[in-house]
Amino acid sequence: MREILERLVAFDTVSSRPNMALMDHVKGLLESAGIAVTLIPDEGGGKANLYASTGPAGAAGVMLSGHTDVVPVEGQAWTHPPFALTEGDGRLYGRGTADMKGFVACAVAAMLAAARRPLKVPMHLALSYDEEIGCMGVRSLIDMLAAAPVKPRFCIVGEPTGMQVATGHKGKIALRATCTGREGHSALAPLALNALHLAGDFLAAVRGLQAEVAATGLRDGDYDVPYSTLHVGKMSGGVQVNIVPNHAVLDFEIRSLAGEDVAALIARLEAAAEAIVAPLRADFPEAAIRVERLWDYPGLGTPTDAGVVSFVKGLIGANGTIKVAFGTEGGLFHQRLGIPTVICGPGSMAQGHKPDEFVAIEQLARCEAMLATLIDRLEAGF
């Protein structure tokens, strides 16, 4: 596992770059052990998903799922080389060690071990790309599985949970508000319509709705933030200071609890946008704030009494369950394919996306132990 992780970290698979070299490497490792592997490339051929199976063909089994892309390192103050594995103080440092090449290395090593065993139930491995930008790449893999005659019985997504069993995460929808005003010379600014000012007014509406949701909306105490959240992540517009900008863009998101009426929240924001621009149209007919959806993924809400939950709890000797703040492909596997899914993997997301990202060696050992027990269960027929 350590050798595999060292190679995986060395591949610079930031989401904006190809991952095919990493996938070819993993494919070679698995095929050398006689494991059936399918690559699902994107249209450009630079990225791919990977699906592999070992054990009896044509039978439902347990699928291990992870993503191979990582977030950028630019602008971060690393004291360890980000694309080389470095050990220190019981930790392994490197981009993706926690999120989530540590689990991927454990899963690949487990597949190699499982290929040497007479499994009665198969083990599957699903590796995807572009998870960090909205679980975009995995969708072609899901399309492939949707057409398959047999689907996995259970799925374990190995995002970092500190090796606890997580049954849920919020859904997410990414949106964009495009604001149209009228340009002009800044010396005559009151005679123009500043699109950035429109964006600022809309941002205030988003914050106001967030405050209302936090105070009176649905709540789920299993989450660190127990309510749905609205967050503005990016606002842009303007050319230079002496030009009143006629165009501005604001990107924002909604992370929603199960049961939240997201469509109603969006409708509220669209109404707020119209209320901002309607009084201006007599003088500026072009005034507009247009809200559009960019992409989304569903939340995950596996019942705590589901078979997959008791199964994975049995693998690690856990009693309770948690929910996580971050999203995963697990909601897509459950919603699109009906595969019961939990999240359980080594490390903590508190270390993800940061300089000197790390995973504790102890966490990787616990993950290896879980997967070794899984192999025993698959050999015994569950």
Buried (B, 14 or more C-beta within 10 A) or exposed (E): BEEBBBBBBBBBBBBEBBBBEBBEBBBEBBEEBEBBBEBBBBEEEEBBBBBBBBBEEEBBBBBBBBBBBBBBBEEBEBEBBBBEBBBEEEBBBBBBBBBBBBBBBBBBBBBBBBBEBEBBBBBBBBBBBBBBBBBBBBBBBBEBBEEEEEBBBBBBBBBBBBBBBBBBBBBBBBBBBBBBBBBBEEEEBEEBBBBBBBBBBBBEBBEBBBEEBBEEBBEBEBBEEBBBBBEBEEBEBBEEEEBBBBBBBBBBBBBBBBEBEBEEBBEBBBEBBEEBBEEBEEEBEEBBBEBEEEEBBBBBBBEBEBEBBEBBBEBBEBEEBBBBEBBBBBBBBBBBBEBBBBBBBBBBBEBBBBBBBBBBBEBBBBBBBBBBBBBEBBBEEE
